[in-house]
Amino acid sequence: MRQGQIEGGIVMGVGYALTEDFPVEGGYPKLKYSKLGLIRAKDSPEITVMFTDRKEKISVAHGAKGIGELCMIPTAPAIAGAYYKLDGVFRCKLPMEKTYYRK
């Protein structure tokens, strides 16, 4: 279950960074759901999840279970950093432009 949450969070972050756009005008969406640019499972990148363990348990976690959303947070900046290293262009708008997904 942890692995699926992590993979899902990363795919959400990739979509947020590269393909998803949700234009709103006057409080109303301008696009239909099918046109938002959500990444489909067949189009998602291959993701390798690696876990690490500690010998001693952390007493403050109290068995926290939700980790999917946390994986989404660093994904867009990591992708922006990778593109910056590739071409030297600093992208500061999401979804990012001038990428493989958005020309």
C-alpha positions, 0 to 999 in steps of 0.5 A, a space after each residue: 500500500 505504501 508503494 502505491 501511495 508513493 507512485 500515485 503521489 509522484 504521478 500527480 506531481 508530474 502531471 501538476 508540473 508538466 501537463 495539467 492546466 485548470 483555467 478558471 474564469 469568474 470562478 468557473 472552469 473553462 475546460 471539460 474534465 477530459 481536456 485538463 491534461 491529466 496523465 493517464 496510467 499508460 503515459 506515466 513514467 516508470 517509477 522505482 520506490 526504495 524504502 529505508 528503515 530505522 532500527 529504532 522507531 520514532 515515537 512522534 509518528 504514531 503510525 502515520 499512514 498517508 504518504 502519497 501527498 508528501 511525494 507530490 510536493 518535491 516532484 515539480 521542483 525536481 522536474 524543473 531542476 532537471 530541465 534547468 540542468 538540461 537546457 539552462 531555462 528556469 521555469 517558474 510557471 506550472 504547468 511548465 512550458 517548453 518541455 517534452 509535453 508542452 511545446 
